Amino acid sequence: MVARTMAVRILEMDLYTWHTAHADAKSTIQTPMSTVPHEQTMHAIVATCCLLASCMWIQTTKLAFAADDVIAFAVVSEFPKDLTRISVRIAMDSATTELKLLASDQILSNPIWNKLEICHAMKLEGRNTPEGFHVASVRMIDSAMLPMVLQGFAGDCLLKKALEVAPFVD
């Protein structure tokens, strides 16, 4: 039967090189197995830093492409006839305009979207295009949570709805 001895590799670093030493279980003397020069160590560190920097750059470019979505607030300005294109008064960057909301299939499958009425207030995320505002996500909010530039329009809309539409509903 062959007796096995336990051997341990020890990794040490001094100011200029890495040392890999071999320690035998029977002796306390360590003999250097190999050394890695300081230049190779620095090349490895620089290469690792470059790799990490490129990974971070790729992640930030993905975030930059996803940053095309803007947050906007809107109030439905007309009775919705077609749920894929809804007329709204929308506030983006403290300015209001009349736009059409363009809903995707994901938004159309939302049961809240199917119950949209005039004067409903929304917080939207999406992209502004020449055809309208492509909605990526929507949240219904209270009109008091709207920006100040839209609160006057929402109040007038609710008064108009109460005076003109509500008397005809049984």
C-alpha positions in Angstrom: 0.0 0.0 0.0 1.3 3.4 -1.0 1.3 6.0 1.7 -0.1 9.4 0.6 1.2 12.6 2.0 -0.9 15.7 2.3 0.4 18.6 0.3 -0.9 22.1 0.3 -0.5 24.9 -2.2 0.1 28.3 -0.6 -0.5 31.5 -2.5 1.6 34.5 -1.3 2.1 37.9 -2.6 4.9 40.3 -2.0 5.5 43.7 -3.4 6.6 42.5 -6.9 5.4 39.0 -7.5 2.9 36.3 -6.7 4.5 33.1 -5.2 2.9 29.7 -5.3 4.6 27.5 -2.7 4.3 23.8 -2.0 4.2 22.8 1.6 4.7 19.1 2.4 2.8 17.7 5.4 6.0 16.1 6.8 8.2 19.2 6.6 7.8 22.8 7.4 10.1 24.0 4.6 8.3 25.7 1.7 9.8 25.6 -1.7 8.6 28.0 -4.4 6.9 26.3 -7.3 6.4 29.2 -9.6 6.3 33.0 -9.6 4.1 35.3 -11.6 5.9 38.6 -12.5 4.4 41.9 -11.5 3.8 42.9 -15.2 1.6 39.9 -15.8 -0.3 40.6 -12.7 -0.9 44.2 -13.8 -2.0 43.1 -17.3 -4.5 40.7 -15.7 -5.8 43.5 -13.4 -6.2 46.0 -16.3 -7.9 43.3 -18.5 -10.4 42.6 -15.7 -11.1 46.3 -15.2 -11.6 46.7 -19.0 -14.0 43.8 -19.0 -16.0 45.2 -16.1 -16.1 48.6 -17.6 -17.4 47.2 -20.9 -20.1 45.2 -19.1 -21.2 48.4 -17.2 -21.2 50.3 -20.5 -23.5 47.7 -22.1 -25.9 47.9 -19.2 -26.1 51.7 -19.4 -26.8 51.6 -23.1 -29.6 49.2 -22.5 -31.0 51.6 -19.8 -30.6 54.5 -22.2 -32.7 52.7 -24.9 -35.3 51.9 -22.2 -35.3 55.5 -21.1 -37.3 56.6 -24.2 -40.4 56.0 -22.1 -41.6 59.3 -20.6 -44.1 59.8 -17.7 -47.2 61.8 -18.6 -50.5 62.6 -17.0 -53.7 62.6 -18.9 -57.5 63.3 -18.6 -59.9 61.7 -21.1 -61.4 64.6 -23.0 -64.1 62.9 -25.2 -66.3 59.8 -24.9 -64.1 56.9 -25.9 -65.6 55.3 -29.1 -62.5 53.3 -30.1 -60.5 52.0 -27.2 -57.4 51.7 -29.3 -57.3 55.5 -29.9 -58.6 57.7 -27.0 -58.6 61.5 -27.1 -57.0 63.0 -24.0 -55.5 66.2 -22.7 -52.0 65.2 -21.8 -49.4 67.0 -19.7 -45.7 66.3 -20.4 -42.9 68.6 -19.2 -45.4 71.1 -17.7 -47.2 71.7 -21.0 -50.6 70.4 -22.1 -51.7 69.2 -25.5 -54.5 67.3 -27.1 -53.3 63.9 -28.2 -54.6 60.4 -29.0 -53.6 57.5 -26.7 -52.5 54.5 -28.7 -53.1 51.3 -26.7 -51.2 48.1 -27.2 -52.7 44.6 -26.9 -51.4 44.4 -23.3 -53.1 47.6 -22.3 -56.3 46.6 -24.2 -56.5 43.4 -22.1 -56.6 45.5 -18.9 -60.2 45.5 -17.5 -59.8 49.1 -16.2 -59.0 50.3 -19.8 -62.3 48.9 -21.0 -64.2 51.0 -18.4 -62.6 54.3 -19.4 -65.0 57.3 -19.4 -64.7 61.0 -20.0 -62.8 62.9 -17.3 -60.9 59.9 -16.0 -57.4 60.8 -14.9 -54.3 58.7 -15.6 -50.6 58.5 -15.0 -49.0 57.1 -18.2 -45.6 55.7 -19.2 -44.9 55.5 -22.9 -43.5 57.1 -26.0 -44.6 60.3 -27.7 -44.8 59.9 -31.5 -46.4 62.0 -34.3 -49.4 59.7 -34.4 -50.0 60.0 -30.6 -48.8 58.7 -27.3 -48.0 54.9 -27.3 -48.9 53.7 -23.9 -46.6 51.2 -22.1 -48.3 51.3 -18.7 -51.2 53.1 -17.2 -52.5 53.8 -13.7 -55.8 55.4 -12.9 -55.4 58.2 -10.4 -57.6 60.8 -8.6 -57.7 64.1 -10.3 -56.2 65.8 -7.3 -53.0 63.9 -8.0 -52.7 65.5 -11.5 -50.2 68.3 -12.1 -51.5 71.8 -11.7 -51.6 72.4 -15.4 -54.2 69.7 -15.8 -56.3 70.2 -12.6 -58.3 73.1 -14.1 -59.1 71.1 -17.2 -60.1 68.1 -15.0 -62.3 70.2 -12.8 -64.1 71.8 -15.8 -64.5 68.4 -17.3 -66.1 67.0 -14.1 -68.5 70.0 -13.9 -69.4 69.6 -17.6 -70.0 65.9 -17.1 -72.2 66.5 -14.0 -74.3 69.1 -15.7 -74.7 67.6 -19.2 -74.3 63.9 -18.9 -75.5 62.9 -15.4 -79.1 64.2 -15.8 -79.6 61.7 -18.7 -78.5 58.7 -16.8 -81.2 56.8 -14.9 
